[in-house]
Amino acid sequence: MLLPTSDSPSLPDRATQHNASIAAPAGEPEYLSESSPKDRPWDRHRSEADRVASMYLNASGWFHRLGERVEQCSQVLQFAWSPEKETPGALTLKLRQAYFCRVRHCPVCQWRRSLMWIARFLEGAPRLLSQHPKARFIFLTLTRKNVPVGELRSALQEMSDGWGRLSKRKEFSAVLGWLRTVEVTRGRDATAHPHYHALLVVPSDYFRNPEEYLTHAGWTTLWRDSLRLDYDPIVHVTAVKSKCAARSSGRPSKPLLNAARETLKYAVKPADMSADADWFLELTCQLHRCRFIASGGILKNVLRERDEANDDLLLLGDGEGGESPRLYFDWWRPVRRYKRRPFDP
């Protein structure tokens, strides 16, 4: 498989070269979304990546180099037919090779990274649930007032310091483990709204123990004091409705999996990235080298968040990757869809 290089032609030229003479074999689906409906998100995320690449490429210096990397990301996808685990005898397309730029704000890589974290959570969940079969989970969102995007980095540092103080408070001592991520959304007035999503593990009797249980008002006060604010911040706290019987197999229940997905979703919405180029470029500077995910207690390092390579974003399972023949799909920008090659390159 030939991957794009740093001296690849511009995006429209490459799309023309890859796709000008491509036609699907008779009777075969032409597009990836037709061959595999579950892979339809590829078209949307790659379209979003084109918009991000364009904003970076229209800037200079460091931004332009980021744009070149995003432009080259996932231009060619290599799939193979593999057995469907949940349907014996059925086959499904599985990604086997692709080039990922791993730029933080690349919509494709942000999507794949979220899937990688969910996969790692699922991998570690059986051991966690077997060691703590009666543990309960809480989904927590902590916010603060919007700030000018140029002050985002300092605001995030204040939040990190606030979380450090919160985790040392007596009220937090009942928490057995936690995962915490950062999300930044764009305000209507072009401000930035940084907030935390956190998944907490607590003892089985937490909600019945008045010495440990913290109400919504209690969480609000705790976060206000820890962040040293002079106002009550908006806080959302929800118990994950998960009966122990639903986890007897060692796999997370659906409510727990949904809470994990909400915690580990995108850091910045692609729609917010593309709303204003100047805002997005400043956001990129403010978030450079910022840590977006952290963990502690019995969830410490469950996601191996500092361990990420190109192959990790392929999401290959054990023993996967040796199937043949391979199917190749090229990104065709004129129609914003992945189109199948009629033969292997």
DAVEN-V418003 format. One record per residue. N is the residue number from 1. RES is the residue in three letters. SS is DSSP state (H for helix, E for strand, L for the rest). PHI is phi in whole degrees, 0 to 359 (999 if undefined). OMEGA is omega in whole degrees, 0 to 359 (999 if undefined). Layout:
BEGIN
n->N res->RES ss->SS phi->PHI omega->OMEGA
n->N res->RES ss->SS phi->PHI omega->OMEGA
END
This chain:
BEGIN
n->1 res->MET ss->L phi->999 omega->180
n->2 res->LEU ss->L phi->264 omega->179
n->3 res->LEU ss->L phi->263 omega->178
n->4 res->PRO ss->L phi->299 omega->177
n->5 res->THR ss->L phi->243 omega->184
n->6 res->SER ss->L phi->295 omega->179
n->7 res->ASP ss->L phi->257 omega->178
n->8 res->SER ss->L phi->297 omega->178
n->9 res->PRO ss->L phi->293 omega->180
n->10 res->SER ss->L phi->298 omega->186
n->11 res->LEU ss->H phi->304 omega->179
n->12 res->PRO ss->H phi->298 omega->180
n->13 res->ASP ss->H phi->297 omega->181
n->14 res->ARG ss->H phi->295 omega->179
n->15 res->ALA ss->H phi->300 omega->179
n->16 res->THR ss->H phi->294 omega->181
n->17 res->GLN ss->H phi->296 omega->183
n->18 res->HIS ss->H phi->287 omega->195
n->19 res->ASN ss->H phi->239 omega->186
n->20 res->ALA ss->L phi->302 omega->185
n->21 res->SER ss->L phi->245 omega->183
n->22 res->ILE ss->L phi->278 omega->173
n->23 res->ALA ss->L phi->221 omega->182
n->24 res->ALA ss->L phi->290 omega->175
n->25 res->PRO ss->L phi->302 omega->182
n->26 res->ALA ss->L phi->304 omega->178
n->27 res->GLY ss->L phi->83 omega->181
n->28 res->GLU ss->L phi->261 omega->176
n->29 res->PRO ss->L phi->301 omega->184
n->30 res->GLU ss->L phi->276 omega->187
n->31 res->TYR ss->E phi->247 omega->179
n->32 res->LEU ss->H phi->302 omega->182
n->33 res->SER ss->H phi->296 omega->176
n->34 res->GLU ss->H phi->274 omega->178
n->35 res->SER ss->H phi->291 omega->184
n->36 res->SER ss->L phi->214 omega->182
n->37 res->PRO ss->H phi->306 omega->180
n->38 res->LYS ss->H phi->292 omega->180
n->39 res->ASP ss->H phi->263 omega->177
n->40 res->ARG ss->L phi->302 omega->179
n->41 res->PRO ss->H phi->304 omega->179
n->42 res->TRP ss->H phi->303 omega->182
n->43 res->ASP ss->H phi->299 omega->182
n->44 res->ARG ss->H phi->293 omega->184
n->45 res->HIS ss->H phi->291 omega->178
n->46 res->ARG ss->H phi->289 omega->175
n->47 res->SER ss->H phi->297 omega->177
n->48 res->GLU ss->H phi->297 omega->179
n->49 res->ALA ss->H phi->295 omega->176
n->50 res->ASP ss->H phi->300 omega->180
n->51 res->ARG ss->H phi->292 omega->178
n->52 res->VAL ss->H phi->296 omega->179
n->53 res->ALA ss->H phi->301 omega->181
n->54 res->SER ss->H phi->299 omega->179
n->55 res->MET ss->H phi->295 omega->178
n->56 res->TYR ss->H phi->291 omega->183
n->57 res->LEU ss->H phi->292 omega->178
n->58 res->ASN ss->L phi->280 omega->175
n->59 res->ALA ss->L phi->261 omega->184
n->60 res->SER ss->L phi->236 omega->174
n->61 res->GLY ss->L phi->61 omega->183
n->62 res->TRP ss->H phi->302 omega->180
n->63 res->PHE ss->H phi->298 omega->182
n->64 res->HIS ss->H phi->298 omega->179
n->65 res->ARG ss->H phi->293 omega->174
n->66 res->LEU ss->H phi->298 omega->179
n->67 res->GLY ss->H phi->298 omega->178
n->68 res->GLU ss->H phi->297 omega->180
n->69 res->ARG ss->H phi->291 omega->180
n->70 res->VAL ss->H phi->295 omega->179
n->71 res->GLU ss->H phi->300 omega->183
n->72 res->GLN ss->H phi->276 omega->187
n->73 res->CYS ss->L phi->295 omega->172
n->74 res->SER ss->L phi->50 omega->177
n->75 res->GLN ss->L phi->289 omega->180
n->76 res->VAL ss->E phi->231 omega->178
n->77 res->LEU ss->E phi->246 omega->180
n->78 res->GLN ss->E phi->247 omega->182
n->79 res->PHE ss->E phi->243 omega->172
n->80 res->ALA ss->E phi->218 omega->175
n->81 res->TRP ss->E phi->282 omega->182
n->82 res->SER ss->E phi->226 omega->178
n->83 res->PRO ss->E phi->299 omega->176
n->84 res->GLU ss->L phi->277 omega->187
n->85 res->LYS ss->L phi->297 omega->186
n->86 res->GLU ss->L phi->272 omega->180
n->87 res->THR ss->L phi->229 omega->181
n->88 res->PRO ss->L phi->304 omega->179
n->89 res->GLY ss->L phi->88 omega->180
n->90 res->ALA ss->L phi->266 omega->178
n->91 res->LEU ss->E phi->243 omega->178
n->92 res->THR ss->E phi->219 omega->177
n->93 res->LEU ss->E phi->284 omega->177
n->94 res->LYS ss->E phi->234 omega->178
n->95 res->LEU ss->E phi->295 omega->181
n->96 res->ARG ss->E phi->238 omega->179
n->97 res->GLN ss->E phi->203 omega->175
n->98 res->ALA ss->E phi->191 omega->175
n->99 res->TYR ss->L phi->260 omega->177
n->100 res->PHE ss->L phi->246 omega->183
n->101 res->CYS ss->L phi->285 omega->181
n->102 res->ARG ss->L phi->61 omega->169
n->103 res->VAL ss->L phi->290 omega->187
n->104 res->ARG ss->L phi->307 omega->186
n->105 res->HIS ss->L phi->260 omega->172
n->106 res->CYS ss->L phi->289 omega->182
n->107 res->PRO ss->H phi->301 omega->178
n->108 res->VAL ss->H phi->295 omega->183
n->109 res->CYS ss->H phi->292 omega->177
n->110 res->GLN ss->H phi->297 omega->177
n->111 res->TRP ss->H phi->295 omega->181
n->112 res->ARG ss->H phi->296 omega->180
n->113 res->ARG ss->H phi->295 omega->178
n->114 res->SER ss->H phi->298 omega->177
n->115 res->LEU ss->H phi->297 omega->179
n->116 res->MET ss->H phi->296 omega->180
n->117 res->TRP ss->H phi->295 omega->177
n->118 res->ILE ss->H phi->297 omega->179
n->119 res->ALA ss->H phi->298 omega->180
n->120 res->ARG ss->H phi->290 omega->176
n->121 res->PHE ss->H phi->297 omega->178
n->122 res->LEU ss->H phi->297 omega->179
n->123 res->GLU ss->H phi->294 omega->182
n->124 res->GLY ss->H phi->271 omega->186
n->125 res->ALA ss->H phi->297 omega->182
n->126 res->PRO ss->H phi->305 omega->179
n->127 res->ARG ss->H phi->294 omega->180
n->128 res->LEU ss->H phi->299 omega->183
n->129 res->LEU ss->H phi->288 omega->177
n->130 res->SER ss->H phi->287 omega->180
n->131 res->GLN ss->H phi->281 omega->181
n->132 res->HIS ss->L phi->227 omega->188
n->133 res->PRO ss->L phi->296 omega->183
n->134 res->LYS ss->L phi->254 omega->181
n->135 res->ALA ss->L phi->297 omega->175
n->136 res->ARG ss->E phi->248 omega->183
n->137 res->PHE ss->E phi->232 omega->179
n->138 res->ILE ss->E phi->232 omega->173
n->139 res->PHE ss->E phi->257 omega->188
n->140 res->LEU ss->E phi->234 omega->174
n->141 res->THR ss->E phi->238 omega->181
n->142 res->LEU ss->E phi->241 omega->184
n->143 res->THR ss->E phi->236 omega->171
n->144 res->ARG ss->L phi->210 omega->178
n->145 res->LYS ss->L phi->296 omega->177
n->146 res->ASN ss->L phi->299 omega->178
n->147 res->VAL ss->E phi->229 omega->172
n->148 res->PRO ss->E phi->303 omega->185
n->149 res->VAL ss->H phi->301 omega->178
n->150 res->GLY ss->H phi->289 omega->179
n->151 res->GLU ss->H phi->250 omega->186
n->152 res->LEU ss->H phi->296 omega->183
n->153 res->ARG ss->H phi->299 omega->180
n->154 res->SER ss->H phi->291 omega->178
n->155 res->ALA ss->H phi->295 omega->178
n->156 res->LEU ss->H phi->293 omega->177
n->157 res->GLN ss->H phi->295 omega->177
n->158 res->GLU ss->H phi->298 omega->179
n->159 res->MET ss->H phi->293 omega->178
n->160 res->SER ss->H phi->297 omega->177
n->161 res->ASP ss->H phi->296 omega->179
n->162 res->GLY ss->H phi->296 omega->177
n->163 res->TRP ss->H phi->297 omega->178
n->164 res->GLY ss->H phi->300 omega->178
n->165 res->ARG ss->H phi->292 omega->180
n->166 res->LEU ss->H phi->300 omega->184
n->167 res->SER ss->H phi->292 omega->180
n->168 res->LYS ss->L phi->262 omega->181
n->169 res->ARG ss->L phi->286 omega->179
n->170 res->LYS ss->H phi->301 omega->183
n->171 res->GLU ss->H phi->296 omega->182
n->172 res->PHE ss->H phi->267 omega->188
n->173 res->SER ss->L phi->293 omega->179
n->174 res->ALA ss->L phi->284 omega->182
n->175 res->VAL ss->E phi->287 omega->182
n->176 res->LEU ss->E phi->276 omega->181
n->177 res->GLY ss->E phi->191 omega->182
n->178 res->TRP ss->E phi->204 omega->168
n->179 res->LEU ss->E phi->241 omega->182
n->180 res->ARG ss->E phi->224 omega->178
n->181 res->THR ss->E phi->232 omega->179
n->182 res->VAL ss->E phi->255 omega->168
n->183 res->GLU ss->E phi->233 omega->177
n->184 res->VAL ss->E phi->235 omega->176
n->185 res->THR ss->E phi->245 omega->182
n->186 res->ARG ss->E phi->263 omega->178
n->187 res->GLY ss->L phi->283 omega->180
n->188 res->ARG ss->L phi->298 omega->179
n->189 res->ASP ss->L phi->265 omega->178
n->190 res->ALA ss->L phi->69 omega->171
n->191 res->THR ss->E phi->276 omega->178
n->192 res->ALA ss->E phi->245 omega->180
n->193 res->HIS ss->E phi->242 omega->179
n->194 res->PRO ss->E phi->276 omega->176
n->195 res->HIS ss->E phi->206 omega->180
n->196 res->TYR ss->E phi->255 omega->164
n->197 res->HIS ss->E phi->245 omega->182
n->198 res->ALA ss->E phi->221 omega->174
n->199 res->LEU ss->E phi->248 omega->184
n->200 res->LEU ss->E phi->249 omega->174
n->201 res->VAL ss->E phi->253 omega->181
n->202 res->VAL ss->E phi->230 omega->180
n->203 res->PRO ss->L phi->297 omega->184
n->204 res->SER ss->L phi->297 omega->182
n->205 res->ASP ss->L phi->263 omega->185
n->206 res->TYR ss->H phi->305 omega->186
n->207 res->PHE ss->H phi->284 omega->178
n->208 res->ARG ss->H phi->252 omega->184
n->209 res->ASN ss->L phi->258 omega->183
n->210 res->PRO ss->L phi->296 omega->180
n->211 res->GLU ss->L phi->278 omega->182
n->212 res->GLU ss->L phi->247 omega->187
n->213 res->TYR ss->L phi->296 omega->180
n->214 res->LEU ss->L phi->244 omega->179
n->215 res->THR ss->L phi->286 omega->176
n->216 res->HIS ss->H phi->302 omega->178
n->217 res->ALA ss->H phi->297 omega->179
n->218 res->GLY ss->H phi->294 omega->177
n->219 res->TRP ss->H phi->297 omega->180
n->220 res->THR ss->H phi->298 omega->179
n->221 res->THR ss->H phi->296 omega->181
n->222 res->LEU ss->H phi->298 omega->181
n->223 res->TRP ss->H phi->289 omega->178
n->224 res->ARG ss->H phi->300 omega->181
n->225 res->ASP ss->H phi->291 omega->182
n->226 res->SER ss->H phi->292 omega->179
n->227 res->LEU ss->H phi->273 omega->178
n->228 res->ARG ss->L phi->60 omega->180
n->229 res->LEU ss->L phi->263 omega->175
n->230 res->ASP ss->L phi->253 omega->177
n->231 res->TYR ss->L phi->212 omega->177
n->232 res->ASP ss->L phi->275 omega->179
n->233 res->PRO ss->L phi->284 omega->176
n->234 res->ILE ss->L phi->283 omega->180
n->235 res->VAL ss->E phi->229 omega->174
n->236 res->HIS ss->E phi->241 omega->178
n->237 res->VAL ss->E phi->223 omega->183
n->238 res->THR ss->E phi->223 omega->174
n->239 res->ALA ss->E phi->284 omega->177
n->240 res->VAL ss->L phi->282 omega->183
n->241 res->LYS ss->L phi->283 omega->185
n->242 res->SER ss->L phi->217 omega->179
n->243 res->LYS ss->L phi->286 omega->180
n->244 res->CYS ss->H phi->302 omega->183
n->245 res->ALA ss->H phi->298 omega->181
n->246 res->ALA ss->H phi->287 omega->182
n->247 res->ARG ss->H phi->247 omega->183
n->248 res->SER ss->L phi->298 omega->179
n->249 res->SER ss->L phi->282 omega->183
n->250 res->GLY ss->L phi->90 omega->178
n->251 res->ARG ss->L phi->264 omega->179
n->252 res->PRO ss->L phi->299 omega->175
n->253 res->SER ss->L phi->290 omega->181
n->254 res->LYS ss->H phi->299 omega->177
n->255 res->PRO ss->H phi->300 omega->180
n->256 res->LEU ss->H phi->292 omega->179
n->257 res->LEU ss->H phi->296 omega->178
n->258 res->ASN ss->H phi->296 omega->178
n->259 res->ALA ss->H phi->295 omega->178
n->260 res->ALA ss->H phi->295 omega->179
n->261 res->ARG ss->H phi->297 omega->179
n->262 res->GLU ss->H phi->294 omega->179
n->263 res->THR ss->H phi->292 omega->189
n->264 res->LEU ss->L phi->259 omega->181
n->265 res->LYS ss->L phi->283 omega->183
n->266 res->TYR ss->L phi->305 omega->176
n->267 res->ALA ss->L phi->275 omega->178
n->268 res->VAL ss->E phi->222 omega->180
n->269 res->LYS ss->L phi->296 omega->177
n->270 res->PRO ss->H phi->304 omega->178
n->271 res->ALA ss->H phi->297 omega->177
n->272 res->ASP ss->H phi->288 omega->178
n->273 res->MET ss->H phi->299 omega->188
n->274 res->SER ss->L phi->269 omega->184
n->275 res->ALA ss->L phi->290 omega->184
n->276 res->ASP ss->L phi->206 omega->185
n->277 res->ALA ss->H phi->297 omega->181
n->278 res->ASP ss->H phi->297 omega->179
n->279 res->TRP ss->H phi->298 omega->183
n->280 res->PHE ss->H phi->292 omega->179
n->281 res->LEU ss->H phi->294 omega->177
n->282 res->GLU ss->H phi->294 omega->176
n->283 res->LEU ss->H phi->302 omega->180
n->284 res->THR ss->H phi->301 omega->178
n->285 res->CYS ss->H phi->295 omega->184
n->286 res->GLN ss->H phi->295 omega->185
n->287 res->LEU ss->L phi->263 omega->182
n->288 res->HIS ss->L phi->301 omega->178
n->289 res->ARG ss->L phi->66 omega->174
n->290 res->CYS ss->L phi->285 omega->179
n->291 res->ARG ss->L phi->271 omega->186
n->292 res->PHE ss->L phi->257 omega->182
n->293 res->ILE ss->E phi->218 omega->180
n->294 res->ALA ss->E phi->212 omega->181
n->295 res->SER ss->E phi->210 omega->180
n->296 res->GLY ss->E phi->201 omega->179
n->297 res->GLY ss->E phi->64 omega->184
n->298 res->ILE ss->L phi->287 omega->175
n->299 res->LEU ss->L phi->258 omega->181
n->300 res->LYS ss->L phi->303 omega->176
n->301 res->ASN ss->L phi->62 omega->179
n->302 res->VAL ss->L phi->298 omega->180
n->303 res->LEU ss->L phi->266 omega->183
n->304 res->ARG ss->L phi->47 omega->190
n->305 res->GLU ss->L phi->296 omega->179
n->306 res->ARG ss->L phi->267 omega->182
n->307 res->ASP ss->L phi->249 omega->182
n->308 res->GLU ss->L phi->212 omega->175
n->309 res->ALA ss->L phi->230 omega->181
n->310 res->ASN ss->H phi->305 omega->182
n->311 res->ASP ss->H phi->294 omega->178
n->312 res->ASP ss->H phi->297 omega->181
n->313 res->LEU ss->H phi->282 omega->174
n->314 res->LEU ss->H phi->285 omega->179
n->315 res->LEU ss->L phi->61 omega->177
n->316 res->LEU ss->L phi->282 omega->175
n->317 res->GLY ss->L phi->274 omega->179
n->318 res->ASP ss->L phi->299 omega->177
n->319 res->GLY ss->L phi->80 omega->180
n->320 res->GLU ss->L phi->269 omega->174
n->321 res->GLY ss->L phi->117 omega->184
n->322 res->GLY ss->L phi->258 omega->184
n->323 res->GLU ss->L phi->290 omega->174
n->324 res->SER ss->L phi->206 omega->2
n->325 res->PRO ss->L phi->282 omega->181
n->326 res->ARG ss->E phi->258 omega->175
n->327 res->LEU ss->E phi->248 omega->182
n->328 res->TYR ss->E phi->248 omega->177
n->329 res->PHE ss->E phi->233 omega->179
n->330 res->ASP ss->E phi->260 omega->176
n->331 res->TRP ss->E phi->285 omega->180
n->332 res->TRP ss->E phi->253 omega->187
n->333 res->ARG ss->L phi->296 omega->182
n->334 res->PRO ss->L phi->304 omega->180
n->335 res->VAL ss->L phi->247 omega->178
n->336 res->ARG ss->L phi->55 omega->179
n->337 res->ARG ss->E phi->214 omega->174
n->338 res->TYR ss->E phi->275 omega->185
n->339 res->LYS ss->E phi->246 omega->185
n->340 res->ARG ss->E phi->281 omega->172
n->341 res->ARG ss->L phi->280 omega->181
n->342 res->PRO ss->L phi->284 omega->179
n->343 res->PHE ss->L phi->204 omega->179
n->344 res->ASP ss->L phi->291 omega->178
n->345 res->PRO ss->L phi->289 omega->999
END
